[in-house]
Amino acid sequence: EKGGKWEVALALFVDMRTARVKSNTIAYNAAISACEKGGQWAKAIALLIDMSASHVEPDAITYGAAFSACEKGGKWEMALALF
């Protein structure tokens, strides 16, 4: 989950889905957190939207990572829109 490894984390998440492994809250949280640490706020939000579309329940960790990603990207308006 280190900042420079967000691409690897996201690729693993995509590979998991391609292999038809059911994604859960923990998997999404890891991917969103990796994007947050890598400064990829738009990808973090896209994952949050995909999470909802996939009927996976976000939790406090999910929202915290998404908020932090928006904050780090200077997109505080987007963070407020998550409510």
Secondary structure by P-SEA (a helix, b strand, c coil): ccccaaaaaaaaaaaaaaacccccaaaaaaaaaaaaaacaaaaaaaaaaaaaaacccccaaaaaaaaaaaaaacaaaaaaacc
